[in-house]
Amino acid sequence: MNVIGYPFTLLDYQQDCFLIKSKADLTSTVTDQIREAIKSCSQNDYSIIYLNAKDAVDVDLSGINEVINSHYTLQQHSKKLVFVYKRNSEVEKWVETTGLNKFIETAIVN
């Protein structure tokens, strides 16, 4: 399985959050796994779900579309998606090209 998930806590946030991380690239090869993880998160008690793509080297339109789909799926359940990616990466290029950060909360790491 290329997608893992686990709960975690933030120091300045009272509730637990959930992290979904792709161990592979953000391409069509993992979209089904991400979709299943998001579906599961939409039915649990976590209000903020982080989708971590900071280790992704290869990205395609299917992967970016799955991020958008994840955002809207969680939004229908009053949950928030935070998309995490690395500065100066292929993911950042896609975020800039698509304007993803204008409607999905993002977190950039070095």
C-alpha positions as CSV (number, residue, x, y, z in Angstrom):
1,M,0.0,0.0,0.0
2,N,1.4,3.4,-1.0
3,V,-0.9,5.5,1.2
4,I,-0.7,5.5,5.0
5,G,-2.7,7.4,7.5
6,Y,-2.5,8.1,11.2
7,P,-3.8,10.5,13.9
8,F,-1.6,13.2,15.4
9,T,-2.0,16.3,17.6
10,L,-0.9,19.9,17.1
11,L,0.3,21.9,20.1
12,D,-2.1,24.8,19.4
13,Y,-5.2,22.8,18.4
14,Q,-7.3,21.0,21.0
15,Q,-8.5,18.2,18.8
16,D,-6.7,15.4,17.1
17,C,-6.0,15.7,13.4
18,F,-5.4,13.0,10.8
19,L,-2.5,12.7,8.3
20,I,-2.7,10.9,5.0
21,K,0.7,10.4,3.4
22,S,1.5,9.0,0.0
23,K,4.7,7.0,0.1
24,A,4.7,7.1,-3.7
25,D,4.3,10.0,-6.1
26,L,1.1,12.0,-6.6
27,T,0.0,10.3,-9.8
28,S,-2.9,8.2,-11.1
29,T,-1.2,5.1,-9.4
30,V,-2.3,6.3,-5.9
31,T,-5.6,8.1,-6.6
32,D,-7.8,5.2,-5.7
33,Q,-5.9,4.7,-2.4
34,I,-6.2,8.4,-1.5
35,R,-9.9,8.4,-2.3
36,E,-10.5,5.4,0.0
37,A,-8.5,7.1,2.8
38,I,-10.5,10.4,2.4
39,K,-13.7,8.5,2.3
40,S,-12.8,6.9,5.6
41,C,-11.8,10.2,7.1
42,S,-15.1,11.8,6.0
43,Q,-16.8,9.3,8.4
44,N,-14.6,9.7,11.5
45,D,-14.3,12.4,14.2
46,Y,-11.3,14.3,12.8
47,S,-12.2,17.8,11.7
48,I,-8.8,18.5,9.9
49,I,-7.2,16.1,7.6
50,Y,-3.7,16.7,6.2
51,L,-2.8,15.3,2.9
52,N,1.0,15.1,2.8
53,A,2.7,15.1,-0.6
54,K,6.1,16.5,0.5
55,D,7.9,13.4,-0.7
56,A,6.3,13.2,-4.1
57,V,8.7,13.6,-6.9
58,D,6.4,12.8,-9.8
59,V,3.0,14.5,-10.1
60,D,0.3,14.3,-12.8
61,L,-3.1,15.9,-13.4
62,S,-4.8,12.8,-11.9
63,G,-3.0,13.4,-8.6
64,I,-3.9,17.1,-8.5
65,N,-7.5,16.3,-9.4
66,E,-7.7,13.8,-6.5
67,V,-6.5,16.6,-4.2
68,I,-9.4,18.7,-5.4
69,N,-11.9,15.9,-5.1
70,S,-10.6,15.2,-1.6
71,H,-11.2,18.8,-0.6
72,Y,-14.8,18.8,-1.9
73,T,-15.5,15.4,-0.3
74,L,-14.4,16.5,3.1
75,Q,-16.1,19.9,2.7
76,Q,-19.4,18.1,2.3
77,H,-18.8,16.6,5.7
78,S,-17.8,19.9,7.3
79,K,-14.1,18.9,7.5
80,K,-11.1,20.8,6.3
81,L,-8.3,19.5,4.1
82,V,-4.8,20.9,4.4
83,F,-2.5,20.0,1.5
84,V,1.2,19.7,2.5
85,Y,4.0,19.9,-0.1
86,K,7.6,20.9,-0.4
87,R,8.9,24.2,-1.6
88,N,10.5,24.2,-5.1
89,S,9.0,20.8,-5.9
90,E,7.0,19.5,-8.8
91,V,3.9,19.6,-6.6
92,E,4.5,23.3,-6.0
93,K,4.7,23.9,-9.8
94,W,1.3,22.2,-10.2
95,V,-0.2,24.2,-7.3
96,E,1.0,27.4,-9.0
97,T,-0.2,26.3,-12.4
98,T,-3.7,25.3,-11.2
99,G,-4.2,28.0,-8.6
100,L,-5.0,25.2,-6.1
101,N,-3.9,27.3,-3.1
102,K,-6.7,29.8,-3.8
103,F,-9.4,27.4,-2.7
104,I,-7.6,24.7,-0.7
105,E,-5.6,25.4,2.4
106,T,-1.9,24.6,1.9
107,A,1.2,24.2,4.0
108,I,4.6,24.5,2.5
109,V,7.6,22.9,4.1
110,N,11.3,23.2,3.2
